[in-house]
């Protein structure tokens, strides 16, 4: 299997999306430097597009910022025969890849916002009697069904109330100049989005979790990695093995397996064991039981590239919040406003004078996993909320939130705290490897110019 390297760029996405009123939101939506990493293949560079959404198009609440996805990693590919351009959100939290389909015979295939199955001679719908439909969809949150045409019908829903519905099918997907035939995906006719202006820029979603129908599972790659730069919100995705002499040795944490289905445990998510939290190298006195899933499966720790911030269940969040608050007393002025909870989950915010160009030193936060650690420092600890001004002060919020306030029964490790960390997902050995690295320099070493 040839290794591929895909550069991506952050835009707005599926799980914890947050578009801010009061300013022009720049959404990076088409994408990025697609580079074949094999030495036998020349580099293939695809252009980046930037799109601006005016603030008046975004609904706002007088007290709280709207709760939506914030981060997407999106690539451009071609699908079908002849190939049609598509743009897909890379989602490590989902299984089924899908495209927004326009079945009109007169539909133009030149647009990347929809896929026209009638324009592809290699497109094949999957009947509901197929073993793909009856057996390989077992990990879908909503079971596949049979439509009126006896085709395999899929319904997908997400945490922000977005959903898509359509037919399972196969077609040829192209990465660079290489075509991979018979890739199973959803050809979705019905799309409901919490933000149509944003999501209409993308054709669909590329599922990258551990399920049998995810894109990475179907491709048969034993590993994939990504590295996200903090400087320009770009990064790279590597499909295959990362045998680079300049890459520091990785520390590995095992993926948690759960053979018995439980109502609140996602068996195909990238679940790791969180064992503790440190603030400035001091381990917080949090009982181990807080980090263990309960008998329903609630309480797993998921690594999700589509989530911007990190969310912790109540007892762990409270312990971290209290310790961070104590350590910043005297250095920061707490923003006291009970009506303001950033993204509905971050209730620790500070007022910082607008003429203050640099923040005072901040305590670090380290997430301790089994066999590996992830340390968050500097600007990734506090996030300046765009457009939020009180007098002469800007508002900066703690980038760890309370899962309980969102109704999420899990710990979620977000994109922001994965910046400048090489993240390797080793599917063969069922583990995730981490190493701190300057991701912009890693991109340069791979010839991407990130």
C-alpha positions as CSV (number, residue, x, y, z in Angstrom):
1,X,0.0,0.0,0.0
2,X,1.4,3.4,-1.0
3,X,1.6,6.0,1.7
4,X,-0.1,9.3,1.1
5,X,0.4,12.7,2.7
6,X,-2.5,15.2,2.6
7,X,-2.1,18.8,3.9
8,X,-5.2,20.2,5.4
9,X,-6.4,23.6,6.7
10,X,-8.7,24.4,9.6
11,X,-12.2,25.6,9.0
12,X,-15.5,25.2,10.8
13,X,-16.8,21.6,11.6
14,X,-19.0,19.0,13.1
15,X,-18.8,18.6,16.8
16,X,-18.1,21.8,18.7
17,X,-18.4,24.5,16.1
18,X,-18.4,28.1,17.3
19,X,-18.8,31.0,14.9
20,X,-18.5,34.3,16.6
21,X,-20.7,37.3,16.0
22,X,-19.2,40.7,16.1
23,X,-16.4,39.9,13.5
24,X,-15.9,38.5,10.1
25,X,-15.3,34.8,10.4
26,X,-12.7,33.4,8.0
27,X,-13.6,29.9,7.0
28,X,-11.1,27.8,5.2
29,X,-13.1,25.5,3.2
30,X,-11.3,24.1,0.1
31,X,-8.3,22.6,0.5
32,X,-5.2,22.2,0.6
33,X,-1.9,20.9,-0.6
34,X,-2.4,17.2,-1.5
35,X,1.0,15.7,-1.7
36,X,2.0,12.2,-2.5
37,X,4.7,11.3,0.0
38,X,6.0,8.3,-2.0
39,X,9.4,9.0,-3.5
40,X,8.2,7.5,-6.8
41,X,5.5,10.2,-7.2
42,X,5.8,13.9,-8.0
43,X,4.2,16.3,-5.6
44,X,0.7,17.4,-6.4
45,X,-0.4,20.7,-4.9
46,X,-4.0,21.8,-4.8
47,X,-5.0,25.5,-4.1
48,X,-6.4,26.9,-0.9
49,X,-9.5,28.9,-0.9
50,X,-10.6,31.3,1.8
51,X,-14.2,32.3,2.3
52,X,-15.6,35.1,4.4
53,X,-19.0,34.9,6.1
54,X,-20.5,38.2,7.3
55,X,-21.4,38.4,11.0
56,X,-25.0,39.3,10.3
57,X,-25.6,35.8,8.8
58,X,-24.9,34.2,12.2
59,X,-27.6,34.0,14.8
60,X,-26.6,35.3,18.2
61,X,-27.9,35.1,21.7
62,X,-27.7,38.2,23.9
63,X,-25.9,36.4,26.8
64,X,-24.1,33.4,25.3
65,X,-22.1,32.8,22.2
66,X,-23.8,30.3,19.8
67,X,-22.7,26.8,20.3
68,X,-21.5,25.3,17.0
69,X,-18.6,23.5,15.5
70,X,-15.4,25.5,15.3
71,X,-12.6,23.4,13.7
72,X,-12.6,21.3,10.5
73,X,-9.8,19.7,8.7
74,X,-10.8,19.5,5.1
75,X,-9.3,18.0,1.9
76,X,-10.2,18.0,-1.7
77,X,-10.5,14.8,-3.7
78,X,-12.1,13.6,-6.9
79,X,-14.8,10.8,-7.0
80,X,-16.5,8.9,-9.8
81,X,-16.0,8.2,-13.5
82,X,-15.3,10.7,-14.9
83,X,-13.9,12.3,-11.7
84,X,-15.9,15.0,-9.9
85,X,-14.3,17.5,-7.5
86,X,-15.4,17.1,-3.9
87,X,-14.4,18.6,-0.6
88,X,-14.6,16.5,2.5
89,X,-14.3,17.2,6.3
90,X,-11.9,14.8,7.9
91,X,-13.7,13.5,11.0
92,X,-12.0,11.0,13.4
93,X,-15.2,10.9,15.4
94,X,-17.4,9.4,12.6
95,X,-17.4,6.1,10.6
96,X,-19.4,6.5,7.4
97,X,-18.0,8.9,4.7
98,X,-20.7,10.6,2.8
99,X,-21.3,13.1,0.0
100,X,-24.2,15.5,-0.6
101,X,-25.7,14.0,-3.7
102,X,-27.6,15.9,-6.4
103,X,-29.4,13.2,-8.6
104,X,-30.5,15.6,-11.3
105,X,-29.5,14.3,-14.7
106,X,-28.8,17.9,-15.7
107,X,-26.6,18.6,-12.7
108,X,-23.2,20.0,-13.4
109,X,-20.3,18.0,-12.1
110,X,-18.0,20.9,-12.0
111,X,-19.2,22.2,-8.6
112,X,-17.5,20.7,-5.5
113,X,-20.6,21.4,-3.3
114,X,-22.5,18.4,-4.5
115,X,-21.8,15.0,-6.1
116,X,-23.9,13.9,-9.1
117,X,-24.1,10.0,-9.0
118,X,-25.9,10.1,-12.4
119,X,-22.8,11.5,-13.9
120,X,-20.6,8.7,-12.7
121,X,-20.5,5.4,-14.6
122,X,-18.8,3.7,-11.7
123,X,-21.4,4.6,-9.1
124,X,-23.3,1.6,-7.7
125,X,-26.0,1.7,-5.0
126,X,-26.0,-1.0,-2.4
127,X,-29.1,-3.2,-1.9
128,X,-30.4,-3.7,1.6
129,X,-29.9,-7.4,1.2
130,X,-26.2,-6.9,0.8
131,X,-23.9,-8.1,3.6
132,X,-22.4,-4.6,3.6
133,X,-25.8,-3.3,4.7
134,X,-26.7,-6.1,7.1
135,X,-23.4,-6.8,8.7
136,X,-20.9,-3.8,8.3
137,X,-23.3,-1.1,9.6
138,X,-23.6,-2.6,13.1
139,X,-21.7,0.2,14.7
140,X,-23.9,2.9,13.2
141,X,-25.7,4.9,16.0
142,X,-28.9,4.5,14.0
143,X,-29.3,1.1,12.3
144,X,-29.4,1.0,8.5
145,X,-32.8,0.2,7.0
146,X,-34.4,-0.7,3.6
147,X,-35.9,2.1,1.5
148,X,-38.8,1.8,-1.0
149,X,-36.3,0.8,-3.8
150,X,-34.8,-2.0,-1.6
151,X,-31.6,0.0,-1.2
152,X,-29.5,0.3,2.0
153,X,-30.7,3.5,3.8
154,X,-28.5,5.3,6.3
155,X,-29.4,8.1,8.7
156,X,-26.7,10.0,10.5
157,X,-27.0,12.6,13.3
158,X,-24.5,14.7,15.2
159,X,-24.2,16.5,18.5
160,X,-25.2,19.9,17.1
161,X,-28.5,18.5,15.7
162,X,-27.1,18.3,12.2
163,X,-28.1,15.2,10.3
164,X,-27.9,13.6,6.8
165,X,-29.9,10.8,5.2
166,X,-29.5,8.8,2.0
167,X,-28.4,5.6,0.3
168,X,-25.2,3.6,0.7
169,X,-23.3,3.2,-2.5
170,X,-19.8,2.5,-3.9
171,X,-17.7,4.5,-6.3
172,X,-14.0,5.2,-7.2
173,X,-12.2,7.7,-5.0
174,X,-9.0,9.3,-6.2
175,X,-6.1,10.3,-3.9
176,X,-3.7,12.2,-6.2
177,X,-3.6,10.1,-9.5
178,X,-4.4,6.8,-7.8
179,X,-8.0,5.5,-8.0
180,X,-9.4,3.3,-5.3
181,X,-12.5,1.5,-6.6
182,X,-15.6,0.2,-4.7
183,X,-15.3,2.6,-1.7
184,X,-18.5,2.4,0.4
185,X,-20.0,5.8,1.2
186,X,-23.3,7.5,1.8
187,X,-24.9,9.3,-1.1
188,X,-27.0,11.7,1.0
189,X,-30.1,13.4,-0.5
190,X,-31.4,15.0,2.7
191,X,-29.0,17.3,4.6
192,X,-29.9,19.3,7.7
193,X,-27.3,21.6,9.1
194,X,-27.2,24.1,11.9
195,X,-25.2,26.4,9.6
196,X,-26.1,26.0,6.0
197,X,-23.8,28.9,4.8
198,X,-20.8,27.1,6.2
199,X,-21.6,23.5,5.5
200,X,-22.8,24.1,2.0
201,X,-19.2,24.8,1.1
202,X,-18.3,21.2,1.6
203,X,-19.5,18.2,-0.3
204,X,-19.5,15.9,2.6
205,X,-17.5,14.2,5.4
206,X,-14.7,11.6,5.5
207,X,-15.2,9.2,8.4
208,X,-11.9,8.3,10.0
209,X,-12.8,6.3,13.1
210,X,-12.2,2.6,13.8
211,X,-15.4,1.3,12.2
212,X,-15.2,-1.2,9.3
213,X,-16.7,1.3,6.9
214,X,-14.5,4.2,7.8
215,X,-12.3,5.6,5.0
216,X,-9.1,4.6,6.7
217,X,-10.4,1.1,7.4
218,X,-11.5,0.6,3.8
219,X,-8.2,1.8,2.5
220,X,-6.4,-0.7,4.7
221,X,-3.8,1.7,6.1
222,X,-2.3,0.3,9.3
223,X,-1.5,3.8,10.5
224,X,-2.3,7.5,9.9
225,X,-1.0,10.6,11.5
226,X,-1.7,14.3,11.6
227,X,0.2,17.4,12.9
228,X,-1.5,20.7,13.3
229,X,0.5,24.0,13.4
230,X,-0.4,26.7,15.9
231,X,0.8,29.5,13.6
232,X,-1.4,29.4,10.5
233,X,-4.0,26.8,11.5
234,X,-2.7,24.5,8.8
235,X,-1.3,21.0,9.0
236,X,-0.7,17.7,7.4
237,X,-2.3,14.3,7.3
238,X,-0.2,11.3,6.6
239,X,-1.9,8.1,5.5
240,X,0.6,5.3,6.1
241,X,3.8,4.8,8.2
242,X,5.8,7.8,9.5
243,X,9.4,6.5,9.2
244,X,11.2,9.9,9.4
245,X,14.6,10.3,11.0
246,X,13.7,13.8,12.2
247,X,10.6,12.6,14.1
248,X,11.2,12.2,17.8
249,X,10.3,8.8,19.4
250,X,6.6,8.6,20.1
251,X,5.1,7.8,23.5
252,X,2.2,5.4,23.0
253,X,-1.1,5.1,24.9
254,X,-3.2,2.0,24.2
255,X,-6.7,2.3,22.7
256,X,-9.4,1.0,25.0
257,X,-11.4,-1.9,23.6
258,X,-15.0,-2.7,24.7
259,X,-16.4,-6.0,23.2
260,X,-19.8,-5.7,24.9
261,X,-22.1,-3.0,23.5
262,X,-23.0,-0.4,26.1
263,X,-25.5,2.5,25.6
264,X,-23.0,5.4,26.2
265,X,-19.8,3.9,24.9
266,X,-18.7,4.5,21.3
267,X,-16.8,1.3,20.5
268,X,-15.3,2.6,17.3
269,X,-14.1,5.9,18.7
270,X,-10.4,6.5,19.4
271,X,-10.8,5.9,23.2
272,X,-7.8,6.2,25.5
273,X,-7.4,6.0,29.3
274,X,-7.1,9.3,31.0
275,X,-5.4,8.7,34.4
276,X,-4.9,12.1,35.8
277,X,-4.4,15.9,35.3
278,X,-1.5,18.0,36.4
279,X,-1.3,21.8,36.9
280,X,2.3,23.1,36.7
281,X,3.4,19.5,37.2
282,X,1.3,19.0,40.4
283,X,-1.0,16.0,40.1
284,X,-4.5,17.0,41.1
285,X,-6.2,14.8,43.8
286,X,-8.9,13.3,41.5
287,X,-10.0,9.8,42.3
288,X,-9.1,7.2,39.6
289,X,-12.8,6.2,39.4
290,X,-13.6,9.6,37.9
291,X,-11.7,8.6,34.7
292,X,-13.2,5.1,34.4
293,X,-16.3,4.5,32.2
294,X,-19.2,3.4,34.3
295,X,-21.5,0.3,33.8
296,X,-23.4,2.2,31.0
297,X,-20.1,3.2,29.2
298,X,-20.4,6.8,30.1
299,X,-17.1,8.4,30.9
300,X,-14.8,7.3,28.1
301,X,-12.0,9.6,26.9
302,X,-12.1,10.3,23.1
303,X,-9.5,11.9,20.9
304,X,-11.4,13.9,18.3
305,X,-9.7,16.1,15.7
306,X,-13.1,17.9,15.0
307,X,-13.4,19.4,18.5
308,X,-11.7,22.7,19.2
309,X,-11.4,22.7,22.9
310,X,-11.1,19.9,25.6
311,X,-14.1,18.9,27.7
312,X,-13.9,17.1,31.0
313,X,-16.7,15.5,33.1
314,X,-17.8,17.5,36.1
315,X,-15.6,16.3,39.0
316,X,-12.4,16.5,36.9
317,X,-13.4,19.8,35.4
318,X,-14.2,21.3,38.9
319,X,-10.8,20.2,40.3
320,X,-8.9,21.6,37.4
321,X,-10.9,24.9,37.4
322,X,-10.4,25.4,41.1
323,X,-6.7,24.8,40.9
324,X,-6.2,27.0,37.9
325,X,-8.2,29.7,39.5
326,X,-6.1,29.6,42.7
327,X,-2.9,29.7,40.7
328,X,-3.9,32.7,38.6
329,X,-5.3,34.8,41.6
330,X,-3.5,38.1,41.7
331,X,-2.3,37.8,38.1
332,X,-5.7,38.0,36.3
333,X,-9.0,39.6,36.9
334,X,-11.9,37.1,36.8
335,X,-14.7,38.0,34.5
336,X,-17.8,38.0,36.8
337,X,-20.9,37.5,34.7
338,X,-23.2,34.6,35.5
339,X,-24.9,35.0,32.1
340,X,-21.8,34.5,30.1
341,X,-20.7,30.9,29.6
342,X,-18.4,30.6,26.6
343,X,-19.7,27.9,24.2
344,X,-22.1,26.8,26.9
345,X,-19.3,25.0,28.8
346,X,-16.5,27.3,29.8
347,X,-17.5,29.3,32.8
348,X,-13.9,30.5,33.8
349,X,-13.0,33.7,31.9
350,X,-10.8,36.6,32.6
351,X,-10.7,40.4,31.8
352,X,-7.5,41.4,30.2
353,X,-6.7,45.0,29.3
354,X,-6.7,45.5,25.6
355,X,-3.4,47.4,25.7
356,X,-1.7,44.5,27.3
357,X,0.2,42.8,24.5
358,X,1.4,39.7,26.4
359,X,-0.4,37.6,29.0
360,X,1.4,37.0,32.3
361,X,2.9,33.5,32.7
362,X,0.3,30.8,32.8
363,X,0.4,27.5,34.7
364,X,0.7,24.5,32.4
365,X,-2.0,21.8,32.2
366,X,-0.9,18.2,31.6
367,X,-3.3,15.4,30.6
368,X,-1.8,12.1,31.9
369,X,-2.7,9.1,29.8
370,X,-1.6,5.6,30.3
371,X,1.9,5.6,28.9
372,X,1.9,9.1,27.5
373,X,1.2,12.8,28.4
374,X,0.0,15.9,26.6
375,X,1.1,19.2,28.1
376,X,-0.8,22.4,27.2
377,X,1.0,25.7,27.7
378,X,1.0,29.4,26.7
379,X,-1.7,30.7,24.4
380,X,-3.5,27.3,24.2
381,X,-4.5,27.7,27.9
382,X,-6.6,30.9,27.5
383,X,-8.5,31.8,24.4
384,X,-9.4,35.4,23.5
385,X,-13.1,35.4,22.6
386,X,-13.4,37.5,19.4
387,X,-15.7,40.5,19.7
388,X,-16.2,40.3,23.4
389,X,-15.2,43.6,24.9
390,X,-16.0,45.0,28.4
391,X,-14.9,48.5,28.8
392,X,-11.2,48.5,27.9
393,X,-10.9,44.8,28.5
394,X,-11.0,41.8,26.2
395,X,-12.3,38.5,27.4
396,X,-10.1,35.4,27.6
397,X,-11.6,32.0,28.6
398,X,-10.1,28.9,29.9
399,X,-9.8,26.3,27.1
400,X,-11.1,23.4,29.2
401,X,-14.8,23.1,29.4
402,X,-17.4,21.1,31.5
403,X,-18.9,18.2,29.6
404,X,-21.8,18.1,32.0
405,X,-23.0,21.5,30.8
406,X,-23.1,20.2,27.3
407,X,-24.9,16.9,28.1
408,X,-21.9,15.0,26.8
409,X,-21.2,11.8,28.7
410,X,-17.5,11.7,27.9
411,X,-14.1,13.4,28.1
412,X,-13.2,14.9,24.7
413,X,-9.6,15.8,23.8
414,X,-9.8,18.7,21.4
415,X,-7.9,20.0,18.4
416,X,-6.5,23.1,20.1
417,X,-4.6,21.0,22.6
418,X,-3.2,18.8,19.9
419,X,-1.4,21.6,18.1
420,X,2.3,21.0,17.7
421,X,1.9,17.4,18.6
422,X,2.5,14.6,16.1
423,X,-0.5,12.4,16.6
424,X,-0.1,8.8,15.2
425,X,-3.1,6.5,15.1
426,X,-1.7,3.0,15.0
427,X,-4.7,0.8,14.0
428,X,-2.7,-2.4,13.7
429,X,-1.3,-2.2,17.2
430,X,-4.4,-0.4,18.6
431,X,-2.6,2.6,20.1
432,X,-2.0,6.3,19.7
433,X,1.5,7.8,19.7
434,X,2.3,11.4,20.7
435,X,5.4,13.5,20.3
436,X,5.9,17.3,20.7
437,X,7.1,18.8,17.4
438,X,6.9,22.1,15.5
439,X,4.2,21.1,13.0
440,X,5.1,24.0,10.6
441,X,8.7,22.7,10.5
442,X,7.5,19.1,9.9
443,X,5.4,20.4,7.0
444,X,8.5,22.1,5.5
445,X,10.5,18.9,5.9
446,X,7.8,17.1,3.8
447,X,7.9,19.9,1.2
448,X,4.6,21.4,2.1
449,X,5.6,24.9,3.0
450,X,3.2,25.0,5.9
